[in-house]
Amino acid sequence: MVTLTIKDGSLSLAEMSATLRTPIRAELDQDCWNRVEASAATVDSVLKDGKTVYGINTGFGSLAQKLIEPDKLAELQRNLVLSHASGTGPLLDDGVVRLILLLKINSLARGYSGIRMQTLHHLLALLEADALPCIPAKGSVGASGDLAPLAHLSMVLLGEGEARVDGKFVAAWELLRQLGLERLELQPKEGLALLNGTQVSTALALTGLFAAEDCIASAIVAGAMSLEASLGSHKPFDPRIHKLRGLRGQQDVAANFRLLLEDSEINRSHQGCEYVQDPYSLRCQPQVLGACVDQLRFAASQLHIEANAVTDNPLVFPDEAEIISGGNFHAEPVAMAADNLALCLSENGALSERRISLLTDTGFSKLPAFLSEDPGLHSGFMIAQISAASLASENKSLAHPASVDSLPTSANQEDHVSMAAFAGRRLLEMAENTAVILGIELLAACQGIDFRRPLKTSEMLEEAHHLVRLRIPHLDQDRPLAPDIEDAAEMIRRGMFTGWMNPALLTH
């Protein structure tokens, strides 16, 4: 098990990505513990001074003007957690929950949230045991934090709800017993600190980011193979073209295409052909995928900052002995980053589907119709292209910006929300759709290259072709393609081509 040391907002994107895939443990450096202790002491001091502070000795949301008696403050925090556990829908995947847990620990460890060391120890124990609270996927509007899903996470600390351990459901009270932990009695500010924050939205958006990166890498490989199978021109990847525009992503993607296409027999075989310009889905790949890469980089930067941020409310400043209400819980930056990622995934899939269409069109590609050995008797990739079109169309609908929507909540106290949780969550479906489209293109491009034999493509694309053929044979006659498509999509989900990207293209 990998151990991460949490310092002052220093988690890397690589560490977050690893957390999605495998159990981890985390430890806090001493400075974090010192700040956490000072923050909790500040809350105690403010209460002793008889000050009125939102969420510590008042109600929540539109009930903020309601003063709570001192002997009810622990009950207030417990009630907050239980009442907010109102999520619905399917449970979030284990990897996503693990990342949420890590991000919540990371934020609280900054020492501005007023929680006790004991509470952090409980969270760290859950992470180390890979005991993952059951969190419904729906119910957050991405403002005032991800209240409902984080309540489902937090109530496990109270011995309520359930968690998953090794894929099995365990009652929270039993889990705490197994871990040698007592049920927490939350102290003033702690429930609010646990529930306020953008960690669910951010974890979902990060999951989408990493999946989008794998899709971009696979798209460059699949797109280069489709170009070769279609006898497309290499000239549109000339560095002089892309230098004149000056966009970094475009230049980097074009460079990656040149690397993949280097020294191709197929390319040499048609240097004297009559075609002058290829369709856009082949010719403009650096322009489209480069724009996606630039947006990917922007989203990665925003989400990296957010994942290391303090996003609850109010915030505790021990040096000044002051507690200040603000709005860091508003997840607009996350929602907009996720919206940009949605555009990337949609455009990537749409471009891939167009290349599949070109490959299956014998009038353009001069390959057998629908890449079939015996067109007419066999339908080949006819319906696979239709499946790709279906998924590309779905993605276009899902790409509608979530951040432009807002419904007031909490009696209009929370009158503008970000919808960041949905913005991040829909990325998972979009990434799955795009991986399947790209999987179909990989199969179609390999089939097309098979028909160009005995000519070979470049060394790197021959290796890609070999990787596919190790798992999926040439389509010599009609068979159910669904298993083949799933195998190809799994190669993309696993990031088998991500390591082929120019390091300049990677976000982590």
Steps between C-alpha positions, in 0.01 A plus 500: 500500500634841396535763774440866417631774723257791512659838538354846454293457182761298313314202354602439138276397212702179469424413863131571443496284191666213686240527776225416251668169418636359823465519880729748672580628843571859591690667778513865596824682562544664840425850373154382395428354842615822664270712285206266556549521876524879488187524287295287740627707792384816324145363475504422873627847579233674291228302676641582843492868405128468433521604134233404249650323198315342206481124513665477841221628721240589235274310263600435141410653165189715527486406871825685566327759718385233747728496807566156651537446874847392624378161625361421152813566293613137470146398409495778240801355318363145511163614373670687219669184373195277533256748344727566204543130416232528234682377193347274240594293199765232456803492726821663387777260399761401755783686326303824496404465869864430589602820323222698672624374835858598419397847380290560810793404725730721293272802537438456873872449559568858387387605849232756420190289567483477880484122529678294763793268448278209604267561208786500254636179654164333432509610135858382461405162650219458245741577216768261625246218541356582154164515677302712257174666608200429280430829324202541264602670177221758485383779725761778485452835326864594545453791737523513878726213418398151393273479802299183446779270377745625763234439767486137389877483536500672838223305668716188490717674761189515720431128460215562256457379143719247320841463344652263244802294597642263237176537308282397797257726683568553871284694746685808619476412868646156429777650288602736778508208741723302264736795466512558876338843468227659710201671349586866468307759693551802281601823665407856391590574137597137419185390323505812288869454420435144384200587283614830352747460218528415133676166538229289331469729198878526477557124525244436226653766276850362562379152406365649179828684440710185525259304279499782244878493490497127425244564226711775342806275496302217343345740248844606375601136451167397345492814285850432366405140419182617324706746297728218388215261421330778295823580312483850645768764464768568762556857376236663726721411798794706373631705795514817292121504472445476872777740596326770297187468708695491824261297718694277733254208506475491122879500460545228758234274347643546151844404635350185651343408164833546324666269750234232456500520120876506446639280220181334375503267197131567450566872477782455246274285283262783408722806467390552138124466560249751364355603838594852611317536833347250740169552681522707818471205738838382368667827402399715797578260782773724649263797496210319668691276739747781572212722612387214722848467649511872581165473679621186677800688632283789621261262676791313659642824636166609647422163653849460646458831682148410615606157628753669730271781609304572816137517391284485811330783688551684726879496498708507817810722513690408819768770466235770518264302725229574244231295326375645172205399283561488126415295195788268407248217493355634174629258236472723192870447410449124510179517296662709228807275486271197471301672226822552304587133544156405373567696181831318458344157540213581267721640223747214533223243456333696218826521303570131553155402375562699181824310438318169549247615243779579251661161550175315436418711190656313210450804274750696709731243653519262201483226760236225479155633591454509879844338531348162419687217328186427297268804498137409458529153642669655801417841652834556671515826695168638373319489831812573709510840328134552590579419864780757491261758354248427774755558776641813334148643486441421868818681592390811314192520722699429814748774409246775567664722765384411848634823649245718319217344700404610848203440727475692830500283813462537875220757492701714256794538735698291255366678195770411247655155467758347267369148424864390519427152630288420196753672276766262628281190520379512138868494393520136606223401258646718228847349546351152478318594177816648353711198596255274316500723189880502499501123555288459186738725308800297616336184369401664172844654448673167570264332255585765240875454554450123459359569153811704410731203549773420415575867552583601856426817685750667735684307768294649783166444327601143414552452873155646570351270238676205662365593846146499363546176307635324809151541644268528201540310170440633151132500399505239224126434519206641690493428873358684800720807531386601849772295679766637266383857557504449876855362488618796293324749728665337801841563344410868494358504855823341623703774334700259286591776255538786747870427540541556125414865534761768487562579871417860413140390445454342843336681788662287770 
